[in-house]
Structures are given as C-alpha cells and as structure tokens.
Amino acid sequence: MDWQAVDRMAALVPPGPVVSRQVRAGTVAVLRRSALQAPEWIAEITGLRRAAAQVASHTDLRVVDRAGLIRASAASLRGLMAAVPAPPAARLTRTAGAVEVAGALSLISTRLLGQVLPGTHALTADPAPGGAGEPTPRLLLVAPNVLAVRRRLDLDLLDLPTWVALHETTHAIQLAAAPWLSEYLVGQARDVLRAVVRSIGGQDQHPALSRRMGRIGLGAVLAGKGPALDELLSASERAGLASLVAALTLLEGHAEAVLDSVGPTRIPSVHRLRAVLSRTGSDTLGVGPGLGVGSLLHRLVSLDAKEAQYVDGVAFARAVIARAGHEGLNRVWDGPELLPGPAEISRPDLWLERVG
C-alpha cells in the first residue's frame, strides 16, 4: 500500500458545510469542552473512576476535520498492516490499493462523528527507538460532521456535541479500564487481515477462491468490494472473527447503555435527541461504532456484523445492568476471558451464570 499517496488524497475529501469562521470556531470549542467534562460524568454513571481519571489526564483529544480523520485512520491501519506478512507488490498495485483505501476512508470521513484510536505500540508503523512508553490513546471528534448532522436534523447547538463526546469518551474509558483490550482487539483484527492477505496471495486452500482473489487487491477488499469474510476464513478463523465482532458489539452496547443514564439535567433536549438519533439510525449518522483499530478495518469486520448484533450489544448491557448494576457489567474489563462470547451476546443470562 502506498500510504503517502493515501495521505495526499485525504486533501481531496469535501470539507463539509460552508460556515463562517465564528460558527466553525464555536463548534470546535463546544466539542472540546464537552469532551473535557465527559470523564467525570461517565465515572459517576459507571463507577469507573480510576479509568475516567486516566482518560482525563492521558488521552490525546483532537477536534479534527475530515482530512484529519482520514490521516489518523490511515496511520492506524498502516500500523495494523505493518506486522502482516505480504508478498512484494508492484508500484501500480500499491497505487491502486491507495486509491481504493483513500476512497473508502473518504466516504467514512463524511459520516463518522467521532472515533477512538487505541494507544498501543501494536498500531505504530514506525515505533520510536528506545521504548519511550506506551503511545497515548487518541479521541477524535469530527467537527464538520457534527455540524452537518446538527443542521440536517435540527438538533441543539450544545446538546449534540455533548452526546457525541460522552459516547466517544466512554470508548476511551473502556480502553483505560481494560489495559489488555487494545492489544486484544489489534491481535484479533490482525488475524483477520492475515487471512485476507493469504487469500489474495493465492495461499488459500480453495483454488477457485484463490483465482478469484488474484484479480482483487487488498485495497479493494478493505474498501468492501471483495468477497464476504466468511469466504476467506477457515473455521477457526471464523471463530476468531465471531469473537472480535462480539467484543465490538459489547463495547458499542456499553456506550449506548451509559447514555441511557443521561437525563435532561445534563442534556436538556436529551429525550428528543435520543428519539431522533434512534429513528435515524447510528449507521446512517456515524455515531457508532466509535472504537476502532482504524475505521476502515472496523467497516470490513462490520460487513459480517448485522445491525441486529449491535442491537444485541445494547440489550446485553442493559440486561446485565438491570440485574447486576454497572458494577456487575464492569467485570468484563478484568480480562479477555470475561468478555461475552458470540452466543452470550444474545443471551446475557448465560454470561451472568458463567461469571457468577
């Protein structure tokens, strides 16, 4: 992949709504203020006070434009790909892959309202020598997209940024509450990419699929133009994918369940906001999933994650909170073995029974 070409093409993305400098600066200021206040609110709701304090002091908060989101996502995806062995590619192939990836990232960049990128050396394509410590997680809020959604749906000037900031900050707190989670997500996602690369390279066990994949580059697959993931994975790899999808489903469901506790005293128009966003759909708005190891890879994984699975994630979190409170749900952050499995996401009673 020609990653420098991806960065150059990021400048071609439409910038978003045309507004005055004052409106643009105001939107950025509200988003930043909302994100700085969010950890304390989430700590009160979830009890994850230590994780919230860590996010407040150690998270790299950035209010970005669409091009900035593309560059950050591309850097994350590049780091993810750096440890995936792949055969050498011709310059034309690398450029074509860059065009495909840049196009897909450009589309995503017009929709996502925010994203959290884990702070882990596993996502650093060019790690600094000497081991300068673990990279800082990044919380990205996309100002032009928040402004566009607010205008299109006639939402409150202050309340929508607050909602988005709470949602994305919850994802950052999830990572802080579970120090193992970043590496787990990256490792699982990298296994998926290894299988894709293996198929493209003709190493798949199915000759017909290998011939088919031989005409498709990695960039096209990452852009969602290749076969379904089930066609590329072995049985054990499909099980790994199912576990990754279950984890992402939980994380999104948890963030939604946290927002259930936000009332009009904090967001005055919360009832209308919740109704409008629910009616419009998170996939259309781009308010979730916010936690990614590169939004493009998240999209690739989500091709096999039906909308119903994200609904299952919210239902799982709400059911556990109803029976065991946030304290009970917080058990999931203790280790990967306590994450709900694919069967448990739709049956929270099974998870509750297993973890006691």
C-alpha positions as CSV (number, residue, x, y, z in Angstrom):
1,M,0.0,0.0,0.0
2,D,1.3,3.5,-0.9
3,W,0.4,5.2,2.4
4,Q,1.9,8.5,1.4
5,A,-0.5,8.6,-1.5
6,V,-3.4,7.9,0.8
7,D,-2.3,10.9,2.9
8,R,-2.1,13.1,-0.2
9,M,-5.5,12.1,-1.4
10,A,-7.1,12.9,2.0
11,A,-6.9,16.6,1.0
12,L,-9.4,15.9,-1.8
13,V,-12.3,15.0,0.6
14,P,-15.2,17.5,0.6
15,P,-14.6,19.8,3.6
16,G,-18.2,19.8,4.8
17,P,-20.8,22.5,5.5
18,V,-19.8,26.1,4.5
19,V,-20.0,28.2,7.6
20,S,-18.5,31.3,9.0
21,R,-15.2,31.2,10.9
22,Q,-17.2,32.1,14.1
23,V,-19.5,29.1,13.7
24,R,-16.6,26.8,13.0
25,A,-14.7,28.0,16.0
26,G,-17.7,27.7,18.2
27,T,-18.4,24.1,17.2
28,V,-14.8,23.2,17.9
29,A,-14.9,24.9,21.3
30,V,-18.1,23.2,22.3
31,L,-16.8,19.8,21.3
32,R,-13.6,20.2,23.2
33,R,-15.3,21.5,26.3
34,S,-17.8,18.6,26.2
35,A,-15.0,16.1,25.9
36,L,-13.1,17.6,28.8
37,Q,-16.2,17.3,31.0
38,A,-17.3,13.9,29.9
39,P,-14.9,11.7,32.0
40,E,-16.4,13.0,35.3
41,W,-20.0,12.3,34.1
42,I,-19.2,8.8,32.9
43,A,-17.3,8.0,36.2
44,E,-20.5,8.9,38.1
45,I,-22.6,6.6,35.9
46,T,-20.3,3.6,35.7
47,G,-18.1,3.7,38.8
48,L,-15.0,3.5,36.6
49,R,-13.4,6.5,38.4
50,R,-9.8,5.4,38.0
51,A,-10.2,4.8,34.3
52,A,-12.0,8.1,33.8
53,A,-9.3,10.0,35.7
54,Q,-6.7,8.3,33.4
55,V,-8.6,9.4,30.3
56,A,-8.9,12.9,31.6
57,S,-5.2,13.2,32.1
58,H,-3.6,11.0,29.4
59,T,-5.9,10.9,26.3
60,D,-4.9,12.9,23.3
61,L,-8.1,14.9,22.5
62,R,-8.3,16.2,19.0
63,V,-11.1,18.0,17.2
64,V,-10.4,17.3,13.6
65,D,-11.7,17.9,10.1
66,R,-12.5,15.2,7.6
67,A,-8.9,15.1,6.2
68,G,-7.5,14.8,9.7
69,L,-9.8,11.8,10.4
70,I,-8.6,10.1,7.2
71,R,-4.9,10.7,8.1
72,A,-5.4,9.3,11.6
73,S,-7.3,6.3,10.4
74,A,-4.8,5.6,7.7
75,A,-1.9,5.8,10.2
76,S,-3.7,3.3,12.4
77,L,-4.5,0.9,9.6
78,R,-0.9,1.2,8.4
79,G,0.4,0.2,11.9
80,L,-2.0,-2.7,11.8
81,M,-0.8,-3.9,8.4
82,A,2.9,-3.5,9.3
83,A,3.0,-6.8,11.1
84,V,1.0,-8.7,8.5
85,P,3.4,-10.5,6.1
86,A,2.6,-9.9,2.5
87,P,4.4,-10.6,-0.8
88,P,6.1,-7.6,-2.6
89,A,3.7,-5.6,-4.8
90,A,4.3,-3.7,-8.0
91,R,4.2,0.1,-7.8
92,L,1.0,0.2,-9.9
93,T,-0.7,-2.3,-7.5
94,R,0.4,-0.2,-4.5
95,T,-1.0,2.9,-6.1
96,A,-4.3,1.2,-7.0
97,G,-4.6,0.0,-3.4
98,A,-4.0,3.5,-2.1
99,V,-6.8,4.9,-4.4
100,E,-9.2,2.2,-3.1
101,V,-8.4,2.8,0.5
102,A,-8.4,6.6,0.2
103,G,-11.8,6.4,-1.5
104,A,-13.3,4.2,1.2
105,L,-11.8,6.4,4.0
106,S,-13.1,9.5,2.3
107,L,-16.6,8.1,2.4
108,I,-16.3,7.1,6.0
109,S,-14.9,10.5,6.9
110,T,-18.1,12.3,5.8
111,R,-20.2,10.2,8.2
112,L,-18.2,9.5,11.4
113,L,-18.8,11.9,14.2
114,G,-16.0,10.6,16.3
115,Q,-13.6,7.8,16.9
116,V,-11.2,6.5,19.5
117,L,-7.9,5.0,18.4
118,P,-6.1,2.8,20.9
119,G,-2.7,3.8,22.3
120,T,-0.6,0.8,21.6
121,H,2.8,0.1,20.0
122,A,1.0,-2.6,18.0
123,L,-0.6,0.2,15.9
124,T,2.7,2.2,15.5
125,A,4.0,1.6,12.0
126,D,7.4,3.2,12.8
127,P,7.9,2.9,16.6
128,A,10.4,5.2,18.1
129,P,13.6,3.6,19.3
130,G,14.4,3.3,23.0
131,G,10.9,2.4,24.2
132,A,9.5,5.8,25.1
133,G,6.5,4.3,26.8
134,E,3.0,3.3,25.6
135,P,1.5,5.7,23.0
136,T,-1.4,7.8,24.1
137,P,-4.9,6.9,23.0
138,R,-6.5,9.4,20.7
139,L,-10.0,10.7,20.9
140,L,-11.1,12.2,17.6
141,L,-14.2,14.4,17.2
142,V,-15.1,15.4,13.7
143,A,-16.3,19.0,13.8
144,P,-17.8,19.3,10.2
145,N,-19.8,16.1,10.5
146,V,-21.2,17.1,13.9
147,L,-22.2,20.5,12.4
148,A,-23.7,18.8,9.3
149,V,-25.8,16.4,11.4
150,R,-26.9,19.1,13.8
151,R,-28.2,21.2,10.9
152,R,-29.8,18.4,9.0
153,L,-31.7,17.1,12.0
154,D,-32.3,20.5,13.6
155,L,-30.6,19.4,16.9
156,D,-29.5,21.6,19.7
157,L,-26.2,23.5,19.3
158,L,-24.8,22.4,22.6
159,D,-26.6,19.0,23.2
160,L,-25.5,17.1,20.2
161,P,-21.7,17.8,20.8
162,T,-22.2,16.7,24.4
163,W,-23.9,13.5,23.4
164,V,-21.1,12.7,20.9
165,A,-18.4,13.5,23.3
166,L,-20.0,11.3,26.0
167,H,-20.3,8.4,23.6
168,E,-16.7,8.6,22.3
169,T,-15.2,9.2,25.8
170,T,-17.0,6.1,27.0
171,H,-15.0,4.1,24.5
172,A,-11.7,5.7,25.7
173,I,-12.7,4.8,29.3
174,Q,-13.3,1.2,28.2
175,L,-9.7,1.0,27.0
176,A,-8.4,2.6,30.2
177,A,-10.5,0.2,32.4
178,A,-9.1,-2.8,30.5
179,P,-5.4,-2.3,29.7
180,W,-5.3,-5.6,27.8
181,L,-8.1,-4.6,25.5
182,S,-6.2,-2.6,22.9
183,E,-3.7,-5.5,22.2
184,Y,-6.6,-8.0,22.2
185,L,-8.6,-6.0,19.5
186,V,-5.5,-5.4,17.4
187,G,-4.4,-9.0,17.6
188,Q,-7.8,-10.3,16.6
189,A,-8.2,-7.8,13.8
190,R,-4.7,-8.6,12.5
191,D,-5.6,-12.3,12.3
192,V,-8.5,-11.3,10.0
193,L,-6.1,-9.3,7.8
194,R,-3.6,-12.2,7.6
195,A,-6.4,-14.4,6.3
196,V,-7.3,-11.8,3.7
197,V,-3.7,-11.4,2.6
198,R,-3.3,-15.2,2.5
199,S,-6.2,-15.4,0.1
200,I,-5.0,-12.6,-2.1
201,G,-1.6,-14.3,-2.3
202,G,-3.1,-17.5,-3.6
203,Q,-2.3,-19.4,-0.4
204,D,-6.0,-20.2,0.4
205,Q,-7.0,-23.9,0.4
206,H,-9.7,-23.3,-2.1
207,P,-8.3,-22.9,-5.7
208,A,-11.4,-21.3,-7.1
209,L,-11.4,-18.6,-4.5
210,S,-7.7,-18.1,-4.9
211,R,-8.1,-17.5,-8.6
212,R,-11.0,-15.1,-7.9
213,M,-8.9,-13.2,-5.3
214,G,-6.0,-13.0,-7.6
215,R,-7.9,-10.3,-9.5
216,I,-8.7,-8.3,-6.4
217,G,-6.2,-6.2,-4.5
218,L,-6.0,-5.7,-0.7
219,G,-7.2,-2.1,-1.1
220,A,-10.4,-3.3,-2.8
221,V,-11.1,-5.9,-0.1
222,L,-10.6,-3.3,2.6
223,A,-12.9,-1.0,0.7
224,G,-15.6,-3.7,0.9
225,K,-15.5,-4.7,-2.7
226,G,-14.2,-8.2,-2.2
227,P,-15.9,-11.5,-1.2
228,A,-17.6,-11.8,2.2
229,L,-15.2,-12.6,5.0
230,D,-16.7,-16.0,5.6
231,E,-15.4,-17.0,2.1
232,L,-11.9,-16.0,3.1
233,L,-11.6,-17.6,6.5
234,S,-11.1,-21.1,7.8
235,A,-13.4,-22.5,10.5
236,S,-11.0,-21.5,13.3
237,E,-10.5,-18.0,11.8
238,R,-14.3,-17.6,11.5
239,A,-14.5,-18.4,15.2
240,G,-11.9,-15.7,15.9
241,L,-13.9,-13.2,13.8
242,A,-17.0,-14.0,15.7
243,S,-15.2,-13.3,19.0
244,L,-13.9,-10.0,17.6
245,V,-17.4,-9.0,16.5
246,A,-18.8,-10.0,19.9
247,A,-16.3,-7.7,21.6
248,L,-17.0,-4.8,19.3
249,T,-20.7,-5.4,19.9
250,L,-20.3,-5.3,23.6
251,L,-18.2,-2.1,23.5
252,E,-20.8,-0.3,21.4
253,G,-23.7,-1.6,23.6
254,H,-22.0,-0.5,26.7
255,A,-21.5,3.1,25.4
256,E,-25.2,3.2,24.5
257,A,-26.2,1.9,27.9
258,V,-24.1,4.6,29.6
259,L,-26.0,7.2,27.6
260,D,-29.3,5.8,29.0
261,S,-28.4,7.4,32.3
262,V,-28.1,10.9,30.9
263,G,-31.1,13.0,31.7
264,P,-32.4,16.5,31.0
265,T,-30.4,18.0,33.8
266,R,-27.3,17.3,31.8
267,I,-28.6,17.4,28.3
268,P,-31.8,19.5,28.2
269,S,-33.1,18.1,24.9
270,V,-32.0,14.5,25.6
271,H,-35.4,13.0,25.0
272,R,-35.7,14.5,21.6
273,L,-32.1,13.9,20.8
274,R,-32.4,10.2,21.7
275,A,-35.6,9.8,19.7
276,V,-34.2,11.5,16.6
277,L,-30.9,9.5,16.7
278,S,-32.7,6.2,17.3
279,R,-35.1,6.9,14.4
280,T,-32.3,7.9,12.0
281,G,-30.0,5.0,12.9
282,S,-26.5,5.0,14.1
283,D,-25.1,3.5,10.9
284,T,-26.5,6.4,8.9
285,L,-25.3,9.0,11.4
286,G,-21.9,7.6,12.1
287,V,-22.3,8.0,15.9
288,G,-21.1,4.4,16.3
289,P,-19.1,2.2,16.4
290,G,-16.7,4.7,17.7
291,L,-13.9,2.4,18.9
292,G,-11.8,1.2,16.1
293,V,-8.4,0.0,15.2
294,G,-8.8,2.1,12.0
295,S,-12.3,2.9,10.9
296,L,-11.7,1.1,7.6
297,L,-10.9,-2.2,9.2
298,H,-13.9,-1.8,11.5
299,R,-16.0,-1.4,8.4
300,L,-14.6,-4.6,6.9
301,V,-15.4,-6.5,10.1
302,S,-18.8,-4.9,10.3
303,L,-19.7,-6.2,6.9
304,D,-20.4,-9.5,8.7
305,A,-21.9,-7.8,11.8
306,K,-25.5,-7.2,11.1
307,E,-27.3,-4.2,12.7
308,A,-29.2,-6.7,14.9
309,Q,-25.9,-7.6,16.5
310,Y,-25.3,-4.0,17.7
311,V,-28.9,-4.0,19.0
312,D,-27.9,-7.2,20.8
313,G,-25.0,-5.4,22.4
314,V,-27.2,-2.7,23.8
315,A,-29.7,-5.3,25.0
316,F,-26.9,-7.3,26.6
317,A,-25.5,-4.3,28.5
318,R,-29.0,-3.2,29.7
319,A,-29.9,-6.7,30.8
320,V,-26.7,-7.1,32.9
321,I,-27.0,-3.6,34.4
322,A,-30.7,-4.3,35.3
323,R,-29.6,-7.5,37.2
324,A,-26.1,-6.6,38.5
325,G,-25.7,-2.9,38.0
326,H,-22.8,-1.2,36.4
327,E,-20.5,-2.9,38.9
328,G,-21.6,-6.3,37.6
329,L,-21.1,-5.3,34.0
330,N,-17.6,-3.9,34.8
331,R,-16.4,-7.5,35.3
332,V,-15.9,-7.6,31.5
333,W,-12.9,-5.3,31.9
334,D,-11.0,-7.7,34.1
335,G,-9.7,-9.9,31.3
336,P,-10.4,-11.2,27.8
337,E,-11.8,-14.4,29.3
338,L,-14.6,-12.4,30.8
339,L,-15.8,-10.9,27.5
340,P,-19.1,-12.3,26.4
341,G,-18.8,-14.9,23.7
342,P,-20.8,-14.8,20.4
343,A,-23.6,-16.9,22.0
344,E,-23.6,-14.9,25.2
345,I,-24.2,-11.6,23.5
346,S,-27.8,-12.5,22.7
347,R,-28.1,-14.5,26.0
348,P,-26.9,-12.3,28.8
349,D,-28.2,-14.8,31.3
350,L,-25.6,-17.3,30.1
351,W,-22.8,-14.7,30.7
352,L,-24.2,-13.9,34.1
353,E,-24.3,-17.5,35.0
354,R,-20.7,-18.1,33.8
355,V,-19.1,-15.2,35.7
356,G,-21.2,-15.6,38.8
